[in-house]
Amino acid sequence: MKNEVGEKDFYTVADDNNFYQSEASDFLKQKNIKVVHPKTRYLKFKTATGNEFNFDTKSKANKGWLTIFFDPKKEAPVIMSPVDIDLEYESFFIYK
């Protein structure tokens, strides 16, 4: 990403990402949603119905920065933006 946007802009984007990830983490903890910071590159999610989903947390598509909502009772995990965490929370956990 540094090569794509330049070093200065990269650090601005990285700083913004850290801010929004921290805000999202605090918000979810207040809602008693377990927050996990994976220590491995690959994640496997299993639903109650037996579906499995694999994620590469370092893929070029997400640039290594992503937030995933997961509830085993739902059909699939959802990749979402931490910027609008309150709206994303309502959409995933309340309205569906």
Secondary structure, DSSP 4 states (H G I P E B T S, - for coil): -HHHH-HHHHHHHHHHHHHHHHHHHHHHHHTT------SSSEEEEE-TTS-EEEEETT-TTTTT--EEE--TTSSS-EEE-STTHHHHHIIIII--
